[in-house]
Amino acid sequence: MSYLTLPAVIKGIKVNPQIAWLIAHPDITFDRFSECKQHVSDANGCYNAYSAAVQLAEAHDCSEDGLKRRLRIQTADRTCCG
């Protein structure tokens, strides 16, 4: 990959419509993120779910729902899947 294409790749990651959709649907994001921790059947889907979960966990939403969502995702990220 050339250094000239890297900015376009990074921009594509940031504006991924699947990630944007998952961010808008945090419950679905949590379910997919949790499922992917146990079994990866679709690597791209799991990557998108993980990316959305990270963005939701790092959001600066201090509302009650925002804090609950952040805690839910951060707790799921710490659990160990056998």
Helices and strands as residue ranges (DSSP letters): H 6-14, H 17-24, H 26-38, H 43-57, H 64-78
